[in-house]
C-alpha cells in the first residue's frame, strides 16, 4: 500500500526553497518603521523641533498627536524617536523612551507596568496601588537622573477609563516634576479621537502644558504612493500590478484615508495569492483580503463581549 503524502511536506519544502512573492514581509507589519515617511514632513519637523530641547538637557513640552486610525501618528512618533536615539548615541547623550498602548494594556496599572518595564524596572503585573507604582518609577528616574519620554498610544482610552476610577495617573504624570529630585518626564500622547480632551479631568488639562499636532487623513493618491514604497521593500519586482495597488488605496481611502488598512489589505492579499501559488497579487485577492479582515475583526469584537451578548450574535 502506497504511503499517502503529507500536504505539510510540500508546504514546508516550498518555504525552505525560498519560493515566495515576498522579499521582506516585515515591511508590511504595523511595527515596521520605514526609512522615509511620505506626506508627513510637516509633522516630523514639528515633533523634532518640540523634542530638541532634550538635547540641551531641558524638559520639552508635552505633546498630543491627533488623527484618525491609520493617519501615521504612531509610526511618525517612532520614526522621530528612532532618529532621536541615533543622535543622542552619537553625542553620548542618555535619553530613555518608554512606550505603552493604553487600549491593549487595558488599565492604568498595566500602562504603568509597561512604562516601568521599558525602563528595565521590575514591577509586578498586579497587586500594588497606582500610587506605589508611580512612586517607584519616580524614584528610579530621580536616583538615575533619567531624561524620559513616555509615549502613551491611544491615550483617549486611558482618559475615558479614568472617569470611572479614582486613580490619578495622568494628573500625577503631568505634575511629575513635583515628585522628581532630578531628571524629568515628557509625555507624548497619541489619540484617534479628535475630541479626546473633552474626557480629560480639568486638573490634567491645566497641568498638561502640551503642544498639539494634527494628522490629516491620507488621500487615495497618497495611499497609492505609500503602498508603492512598501512594495519596493516587501515584494518581488513586478509581483503587484498597478490595479491591485489602486484597489487597496481606494478601499482604504473610502473609509478615512487609512494607511494601516491599505497596508494590511496588501499584506493579506499577498499571503492569499502566495497560498494559491500565484506569481502576482491580482485584484481578486484584495477583495478576498477585505472580506477576511472584516470577518476577523467582527470575530475579535464578539470575543470581548459578555457571554449573553456573545450568544446573541452567534445564534
Secondary structure, DSSP 4 states (H G I P E B T S, - for coil): -PPPPPHHHHHHHHHHHT--SBS-GGGGSTT---S--TT-HHHHHHHHHHHGGGGGT-PPPEEEEEE-TTSSHHHHHHHHHHHHHHHHHHTT---EEEEEEHHHH-SHHHHHHHHHHHTT----SSSS-HHHHHHHHHHHHHHHT-EEEEEEETHHHHHHHHTTS---HHHHHHTGGGT-SS-EEEEEEEES-TTGGGGS-HHHHHHH-EEEEEEPPPPHHHHHHHHHHHHHHHB-TT-S-HHHHHHHHHHHHTTT--HHHHHHHHHHHHHHHHHTT-SS--HHHHHHHHHHHHHHHHHHHHHTS-HHHHHHHH-
